[in-house]
């Protein structure tokens, strides 16, 4: 990926430290959202089944790296377009990919690690099918595919993170870890309430804010001895 001048890594490191309480708040909020949505059995069974199917494929068959790399580079491109940039070059192989864009920032660089593009593709396909052909009766298959696509995102993202990634080193390790964590948690805090319909989005993000403020308050008390 082509990078334009960016914020110094030392500044991003400080920002990452300041965001750690929000990571704590996000983790606690996601736990509460999952707990409140736990009785949505028909959804969780299908999601878990889809995830389990993918994990079996991941463990027993060759990893479909070309498909993952295509989604990875396409995510860079989509987020570049989102921020008003253009794509000048797009190359994908099973060994790796390359995309050249005219504009970049930390979100464009790190988006493939927290934006599950194939989950989004499944959602858009189902919404279109439901609008045209009324696919409500196939909701269980939709949830199964969502589980498989999200497990695909998690497992193969973890797999490629075992090797050096220029997206990560370019942004700094701590800053990248914080952004990726918050990005994935944000996706869950949006997706779980919408899928399970047991918690509304306002409550989910309200819990995030509440727990983050509690973390900041605790740190303030520790720092001041109060």
SEDREN-739878 format. One record per residue: residue in one letter; x, y negated, z of N, C-alpha, C, O in turn. Coordinates in steps of 0.1 Angstrom, whole numbers, padded with zeros to 4 digits, always signed. Example, Ala and Ser with C-alpha at 12.3 -4.5 7.8 and 13.67 -1.06 7.14 Angstrom:
# residues 2
A+0132+0057+0078+0123+0045+0078+0132+0033+0078+0142+0033+0085;S+0128+0022+0071+0137+0011+0071+0129+0000+0079+0134-0011+0080;
***
This chain:
# residues 226
X+0008+0012+0000+0000+0000+0000+0009-0012+0000+0019-0013+0007;X+0005-0022-0007+0012-0035-0008+0008-0043+0004-0004-0045+0007;X+0017-0049+0012+0014-0056+0024+0018-0071+0022+0029-0074+0016;X+0010-0080+0026+0013-0094+0026+0019-0097+0040+0018-0089+0049;X+0024-0110+0042+0030-0113+0055+0020-0111+0066+0008-0115+0064;X+0024-0106+0077+0015-0103+0088+0019-0108+0101+0030-0114+0103;X+0011-0106+0111+0013-0111+0124+0025-0102+0130+0025-0090+0127;X+0034-0109+0137+0046-0101+0143+0041-0089+0152+0031-0090+0158;X+0049-0079+0152+0045-0067+0159+0045-0070+0174+0037-0064+0181;X+0054-0079+0179+0054-0081+0194+0040-0088+0198+0036-0085+0209;X+0035-0096+0189+0022-0102+0192+0011-0092+0192+0002-0092+0201;X+0011-0083+0183+0001-0072+0182+0003-0063+0194-0007-0058+0199;X+0015-0061+0199+0017-0053+0211+0010-0059+0223+0003-0052+0231;X+0011-0072+0225+0004-0079+0236-0011-0078+0234-0018-0076+0244;X-0016-0080+0222-0030-0079+0219-0035-0065+0223-0046-0063+0229;X-0027-0055+0220-0031-0041+0223-0032-0039+0238-0041-0032+0243;X-0022-0044+0245-0023-0043+0260-0036-0050+0265-0042-0044+0274;X-0039-0061+0260-0051-0068+0265-0064-0061+0261-0074-0063+0267;X-0063-0053+0251-0075-0045+0246-0077-0032+0254-0087-0026+0253;X-0067-0028+0262-0068-0015+0269-0080-0014+0278-0087-0004+0278;X-0084-0025+0285-0096-0024+0293-0109-0021+0284-0118-0015+0289;X-0109-0026+0272-0120-0024+0263-0120-0009+0259-0131-0004+0256;X-0108-0003+0258-0107+0011+0254-0113+0019+0266-0121+0029+0264;X-0110+0015+0278-0116+0022+0290-0131+0020+0290-0138+0030+0292;X-0136+0008+0287-0150+0006+0287-0157+0013+0276-0168+0018+0278;X-0150+0014+0265-0156+0022+0253-0157+0037+0257-0167+0043+0253;X-0147+0042+0263-0147+0056+0266-0158+0059+0276-0166+0069+0275;X-0160+0051+0287-0171+0053+0296-0184+0051+0290-0194+0059+0293;X-0186+0041+0281-0199+0039+0275-0202+0051+0266-0214+0055+0265;X-0192+0056+0258-0195+0068+0250-0200+0080+0258-0208+0087+0254;X-0193+0081+0270-0197+0092+0278-0212+0091+0283-0219+0101+0283;X-0216+0079+0286-0230+0077+0291-0239+0079+0279-0250+0084+0281;X-0236+0074+0267-0244+0076+0256-0246+0091+0253-0257+0095+0250;X-0235+0098+0253-0236+0113+0250-0245+0120+0261-0253+0128+0258;X-0243+0115+0274-0251+0121+0285-0266+0118+0283-0274+0127+0285;X-0269+0106+0279-0283+0102+0277-0289+0108+0265-0301+0109+0264;X-0281+0113+0256-0286+0119+0243-0285+0134+0244-0288+0140+0233;X-0282+0140+0255-0279+0154+0256-0291+0163+0253-0289+0174+0250;X-0303+0157+0255-0315+0166+0254-0320+0166+0239-0331+0171+0237;X-0313+0160+0230-0317+0160+0216-0311+0173+0210-0303+0173+0201;X-0317+0184+0214-0311+0197+0211-0311+0200+0196-0301+0206+0191;X-0322+0197+0189-0323+0201+0175-0312+0194+0167-0308+0199+0157;X-0308+0182+0171-0298+0175+0164-0284+0180+0168-0276+0183+0159;X-0281+0182+0181-0268+0186+0185-0265+0200+0180-0253+0203+0177;X-0275+0209+0179-0272+0223+0175-0267+0222+0160-0257+0229+0157;X-0274+0215+0152-0270+0214+0138-0257+0207+0136-0248+0211+0128;X-0254+0196+0144-0241+0189+0143-0230+0199+0147-0220+0199+0140;X-0232+0206+0158-0222+0215+0163-0219+0226+0153-0208+0231+0151;X-0230+0231+0147-0229+0242+0137-0221+0237+0125-0212+0245+0120;X-0223+0225+0120-0216+0220+0109-0201+0218+0113-0192+0221+0105;X-0199+0213+0125-0185+0211+0129-0178+0224+0130-0166+0225+0126;X-0184+0234+0136-0178+0247+0137-0175+0254+0124-0165+0260+0122;X-0184+0252+0114-0182+0257+0101-0169+0251+0095-0161+0258+0089;X-0168+0238+0096-0156+0232+0091-0143+0236+0098-0133+0239+0092;X-0143+0238+0111-0132+0242+0119-0127+0256+0115-0115+0258+0114;X-0136+0265+0112-0133+0278+0107-0125+0277+0094-0115+0283+0091;X-0131+0268+0085-0124+0266+0072-0111+0260+0074-0101+0264+0067;X-0110+0250+0082-0097+0243+0085-0086+0253+0090-0075+0252+0086;X-0090+0263+0099-0081+0272+0105-0077+0283+0096-0066+0288+0096;X-0086+0288+0087-0084+0300+0080-0080+0298+0065-0074+0307+0059;X-0084+0287+0059-0082+0285+0045-0072+0273+0043-0069+0265+0052;X-0066+0272+0031-0057+0261+0028-0064+0248+0029-0076+0246+0026;X-0057+0238+0035-0063+0225+0038-0066+0217+0024-0056+0216+0016;X-0078+0212+0022-0080+0205+0010-0075+0191+0010-0082+0181+0011;X-0062+0190+0010-0055+0177+0012-0058+0167+0001-0059+0155+0003;X-0060+0171-0012-0063+0162-0022-0076+0155-0019-0077+0142-0021;X-0086+0162-0014-0099+0156-0011-0097+0146+0000-0103+0135+0000;X-0089+0150+0011-0087+0140+0022-0080+0128+0017-0083+0117+0020;X-0069+0130+0009-0061+0119+0005-0069+0109-0004-0068+0097-0003;X-0077+0115-0013-0086+0107-0021-0095+0098-0012-0096+0086-0015;X-0101+0104-0002-0110+0096+0007-0102+0086+0015-0106+0074+0017;X-0089+0089+0019-0081+0080+0026-0077+0068+0018-0079+0057+0022;X-0073+0070+0005-0069+0059-0003-0082+0051-0008-0081+0039-0009;X-0093+0058-0010-0105+0051-0013-0110+0042-0002-0115+0031-0004;X-0108+0046+0010-0111+0038+0022-0103+0025+0022-0108+0014+0024;X-0090+0026+0020-0081+0014+0018-0087+0005+0008-0089-0007+0010;X-0091+0010-0004-0096+0002-0015-0109-0004-0011-0111-0016-0014;X-0119+0003-0005-0132-0002-0001-0130-0014+0009-0137-0024+0007;X-0122-0012+0019-0120-0022+0028-0113-0034+0023-0115-0046+0027;X-0104-0032+0013-0098-0044+0006-0108-0051-0002-0108-0064-0001;X-0117-0044-0009-0128-0051-0016-0137-0059-0006-0142-0070-0009;X-0140-0052+0006-0148-0059+0016-0142-0072+0020-0150-0082+0023;X-0129-0073+0021-0123-0086+0025-0119-0095+0013-0111-0104+0014;X-0124-0091+0001-0123-0100-0010-0110-0097-0019-0107-0105-0027;X-0104-0086-0016-0092-0082-0024-0095-0074-0036-0107-0070-0038;X-0085-0072-0045-0087-0064-0057-0077-0052-0056-0067-0052-0049;X-0081-0041-0063-0072-0029-0063-0065-0029-0076-0071-0029-0087;X-0051-0029-0076-0043-0030-0088-0038-0016-0092-0035-0013-0104;X-0037-0007-0082-0032+0007-0085-0038+0017-0075-0039+0014-0064;X-0041+0028-0081-0048+0039-0072-0043+0052-0077-0045+0056-0088;X-0035+0059-0068-0029+0072-0072-0032+0082-0060-0030+0078-0049;X-0036+0094-0064-0038+0104-0054-0032+0117-0058-0034+0121-0070;X-0025+0124-0049-0020+0138-0051-0022+0145-0038-0025+0138-0028;X-0021+0158-0038-0023+0166-0026-0012+0163-0016-0013+0165-0004;X+0000+0158-0021+0011+0155-0012+0010+0141-0006+0018+0137+0003;X+0002+0132-0011+0001+0119-0006-0005+0110-0017-0007+0114-0028;X-0008+0097-0013-0014+0088-0022-0008+0074-0021+0000+0072-0013;X-0013+0066-0030-0008+0052-0030-0018+0043-0036-0024+0046-0046;X-0020+0032-0029-0030+0022-0034-0023+0008-0033-0018+0005-0022;X-0024+0000-0043-0019-0014-0043-0030-0023-0043-0038-0023-0052;X-0031-0032-0033-0042-0042-0032-0036-0056-0031-0025-0058-0028;X-0045-0066-0035-0040-0079-0035-0042-0086-0021-0037-0097-0019;X-0049-0080-0012-0051-0085+0001-0051-0074+0011-0056-0063+0009;X-0045-0076+0023-0045-0066+0033-0045-0073+0047-0041-0084+0049;X-0049-0065+0057-0048-0069+0071-0048-0056+0079-0048-0045+0073;X-0049-0057+0092-0048-0045+0100-0060-0036+0099-0058-0024+0100;X-0071-0041+0096-0083-0033+0094-0082-0025+0081-0085-0013+0080;X-0078-0032+0070-0076-0025+0057-0065-0014+0059-0067-0003+0053;X-0055-0017+0066-0044-0007+0068-0048+0005+0076-0044+0016+0073;X-0056+0003+0086-0059+0014+0095-0073+0020+0093-0077+0029+0100;X-0081+0014+0084-0095+0019+0082-0096+0034+0080-0105+0040+0086;X-0087+0040+0072-0089+0055+0070-0089+0063+0082-0093+0075+0083;X-0083+0058+0093-0081+0066+0105-0093+0065+0115-0095+0072+0124;X-0102+0055+0112-0114+0054+0120-0127+0053+0112-0138+0054+0118;X-0126+0051+0099-0138+0050+0091-0141+0063+0084-0133+0066+0074;X-0150+0072+0088-0152+0085+0082-0160+0084+0069-0172+0085+0068;X-0152+0082+0058-0159+0078+0045-0168+0089+0040-0178+0087+0034;X-0164+0102+0043-0173+0113+0038-0186+0114+0046-0196+0118+0041;X-0185+0110+0059-0198+0109+0067-0207+0099+0061-0219+0101+0059;X-0201+0087+0058-0209+0076+0052-0215+0081+0038-0226+0077+0035;X-0207+0089+0031-0212+0093+0018-0224+0103+0020-0234+0102+0012;X-0223+0112+0030-0234+0121+0033-0247+0113+0037-0258+0115+0032;X-0245+0102+0045-0256+0094+0050-0262+0087+0038-0275+0087+0037;X-0254+0081+0030-0260+0074+0018-0267+0083+0009-0278+0079+0003;X-0262+0095+0006-0268+0104-0003-0281+0109+0003-0291+0110-0004;X-0282+0111+0016-0295+0116+0022-0305+0104+0022-0317+0107+0019;X-0300+0092+0025-0310+0081+0025-0316+0079+0011-0328+0077+0009;X-0307+0080+0001-0312+0079-0013-0322+0090-0017-0332+0088-0023;X-0318+0103-0013-0326+0114-0015-0340+0113-0008-0350+0117-0013;X-0339+0108+0004-0351+0107+0012-0361+0096+0006-0373+0097+0006;X-0354+0086+0001-0362+0075-0005-0369+0079-0018-0380+0076-0021;X-0362+0088-0026-0367+0092-0039-0375+0105-0038-0386+0106-0044;X-0370+0115-0031-0376+0128-0031-0382+0132-0017-0386+0143-0016;X-0381+0123-0007-0387+0126+0006-0381+0138+0012-0387+0149+0013;X-0368+0137+0017-0361+0148+0022-0362+0150+0037-0354+0156+0043;X-0373+0145+0043-0374+0146+0058-0373+0160+0062-0368+0163+0073;X-0378+0170+0054-0379+0184+0058-0365+0190+0059-0363+0201+0064;X-0355+0183+0053-0341+0188+0052-0332+0181+0062-0320+0181+0061;X-0338+0175+0073-0330+0168+0083-0320+0177+0089-0309+0172+0092;X-0323+0189+0092-0314+0198+0099-0301+0200+0090-0290+0201+0095;X-0303+0201+0077-0292+0203+0068-0283+0190+0068-0271+0190+0067;X-0290+0179+0068-0283+0166+0069-0275+0165+0081-0263+0161+0080;X-0280+0169+0093-0272+0169+0105-0260+0179+0105-0249+0176+0110;X-0263+0191+0098-0252+0200+0097-0240+0195+0088-0229+0196+0092;X-0244+0188+0077-0234+0182+0069-0227+0170+0076-0215+0168+0074;X-0234+0163+0084-0228+0152+0092-0217+0158+0101-0206+0153+0102;X-0221+0169+0108-0211+0175+0117-0199+0180+0110-0188+0178+0115;X-0201+0186+0098-0190+0191+0090-0181+0180+0085-0168+0181+0086;X-0187+0169+0080-0179+0158+0075-0172+0151+0086-0160+0146+0084;X-0178+0150+0098-0171+0143+0108-0159+0151+0114-0149+0146+0117;X-0161+0164+0115-0150+0173+0119-0139+0173+0108-0127+0173+0112;X-0143+0172+0096-0133+0170+0085-0124+0158+0087-0112+0159+0087;X-0131+0147+0090-0124+0134+0093-0115+0136+0105-0103+0131+0104;X-0119+0141+0116-0111+0142+0128-0100+0151+0127-0088+0148+0130;X-0102+0163+0121-0091+0173+0120-0080+0169+0111-0068+0170+0114;X-0084+0164+0099-0074+0161+0089-0067+0148+0092-0055+0146+0089;X-0074+0139+0099-0067+0126+0104-0057+0130+0114-0046+0125+0113;X-0060+0139+0123-0051+0143+0133-0039+0151+0126-0028+0149+0130;X-0042+0158+0116-0032+0166+0109-0021+0156+0102-0009+0159+0104;X-0026+0146+0096-0016+0137+0089-0009+0128+0099+0002+0123+0096;X-0015+0126+0111-0008+0118+0121+0004+0125+0127+0011+0119+0134;X+0005+0138+0124+0017+0145+0129+0029+0141+0121+0040+0144+0125;X+0028+0135+0110+0039+0130+0102+0039+0115+0102+0029+0108+0105;X+0050+0109+0099+0052+0095+0099+0043+0088+0088+0043+0092+0077;X+0035+0078+0093+0025+0071+0084+0029+0057+0083+0030+0050+0094;X+0032+0052+0071+0036+0038+0070+0025+0028+0075+0028+0017+0079;X+0012+0032+0074+0001+0024+0079+0003+0022+0094+0000+0011+0099;X+0007+0032+0101+0009+0031+0116+0021+0023+0119+0021+0014+0128;X+0032+0027+0113+0045+0020+0117+0045+0005+0113+0051-0003+0119;X+0037+0002+0102+0037-0012+0098+0029-0020+0108+0032-0032+0108;X+0020-0015+0115+0012-0022+0125+0017-0021+0139+0013-0029+0147;X+0025-0011+0142+0030-0009+0155+0022+0002+0161+0010+0003+0159;X+0029+0011+0169+0022+0023+0174+0011+0020+0184+0000+0026+0183;X+0014+0012+0194+0003+0009+0204-0009+0002+0198-0020+0006+0200;X-0006-0008+0190-0017-0016+0184-0025-0007+0175-0037-0007+0175;X-0018+0002+0167-0026+0011+0158-0034+0021+0166-0046+0023+0163;X-0028+0026+0177-0036+0036+0185-0048+0029+0191-0059+0035+0191;X-0047+0017+0196-0059+0010+0202-0069+0007+0191-0081+0010+0193;X-0065+0002+0179-0075-0001+0169-0082+0012+0164-0094+0012+0162;X-0074+0023+0162-0080+0035+0158-0090+0041+0168-0101+0046+0165;X-0086+0040+0181-0094+0045+0191-0107+0037+0192-0118+0043+0192;X-0106+0024+0192-0118+0015+0193-0127+0017+0180-0139+0016+0181;X-0120+0019+0169-0128+0021+0156-0136+0033+0157-0148+0033+0153;X-0130+0044+0161-0137+0057+0162-0148+0056+0173-0159+0062+0170;X-0145+0050+0184-0156+0049+0194-0167+0040+0190-0179+0044+0192;X-0164+0030+0183-0175+0021+0178-0184+0029+0168-0196+0027+0169;X-0178+0037+0159-0186+0045+0150-0195+0055+0158-0206+0056+0154;X-0190+0061+0169-0198+0070+0177-0209+0062+0184-0221+0067+0185;X-0206+0050+0189-0216+0042+0197-0227+0038+0187-0238+0034+0192;X-0224+0037+0174-0235+0033+0165-0242+0046+0160-0255+0046+0159;X-0235+0057+0157-0240+0068+0151-0249+0077+0161-0260+0081+0157;X-0244+0079+0173-0251+0087+0182-0265+0082+0186-0275+0089+0185;X-0266+0069+0189-0280+0064+0192-0289+0065+0180-0301+0068+0181;X-0284+0062+0168-0292+0063+0156-0297+0077+0153-0308+0080+0149;X-0288+0087+0155-0291+0101+0152-0300+0107+0163-0310+0114+0160;X-0296+0105+0175-0303+0112+0186-0316+0105+0190-0325+0111+0196;X-0316+0092+0188-0328+0083+0191-0332+0085+0206-0344+0085+0209;X-0322+0085+0215-0325+0085+0229-0320+0073+0236-0324+0069+0247;X-0311+0066+0230-0305+0053+0235-0305+0043+0224-0301+0046+0212;X-0309+0030+0227-0308+0020+0216-0294+0014+0216-0286+0015+0225;X-0291+0008+0204-0278+0003+0202-0274-0008+0212-0263-0009+0217;X-0284-0016+0216-0282-0027+0225-0277-0022+0239-0268-0027+0245;X-0283-0011+0243-0279-0004+0256-0265+0001+0255-0257+0000+0264;X-0262+0008+0244-0249+0014+0242-0238+0003+0243-0228+0005+0250;X-0240-0008+0235-0229-0018+0235-0230-0026+0248-0220-0032+0252;X-0241-0027+0254-0242-0033+0268-0234-0026+0278-0227-0032+0286;X-0235-0012+0278-0226-0004+0287-0212-0006+0284-0203-0007+0293;X-0208-0007+0271-0194-0010+0268-0189-0023+0274-0179-0023+0280;X-0197-0033+0272-0193-0046+0278-0193-0046+0293-0183-0051+0299;X-0202-0039+0299-0203-0038+0314-0190-0031+0319-0184-0036+0328;X-0187-0019+0314-0176-0012+0319-0162-0019+0316-0153-0017+0323;X-0162-0026+0305-0150-0033+0301-0148-0045+0311-0136-0047+0316;X-0158-0052+0315-0158-0062+0325-0154-0057+0338-0146-0063+0346;X-0159-0045+0342-0155-0039+0355-0140-0036+0355-0134-0037+0365;X-0135-0031+0343-0121-0028+0343-0112-0041+0344-0102-0041+0351;X-0116-0051+0337-0109-0064+0339-0110-0069+0353-0100-0074+0358;X-0121-0068+0359-0123-0072+0373-0114-0065+0383-0107-0070+0391;X-0113-0051+0380-0104-0043+0389-0089-0047+0387-0082-0047+0396;X-0086-0049+0374-0072-0053+0372-0069-0067+0378-0058-0069+0383;X-0079-0076+0378-0077-0089+0384-0075-0088+0399-0066-0094+0405;X-0083-0079+0405-0081-0077+0420-0068-0070+0423-0062-0074+0433;X-0063-0061+0415-0050-0055+0417-0039-0065+0416-0029-0065+0424;X-0040-0074+0406-0030-0084+0403-0029-0095+0414-0019-0100+0418;X-0041-0098+0420-0042-0109+0430-0042-0104+0444-0041-0112+0453;X-0044-0091+0446-0045-0086+0459-0058-0088+0466-0058-0088+0478;X-0068-0092+0459-0081-0095+0465-0090-0083+0465-0101-0084+0470;
***
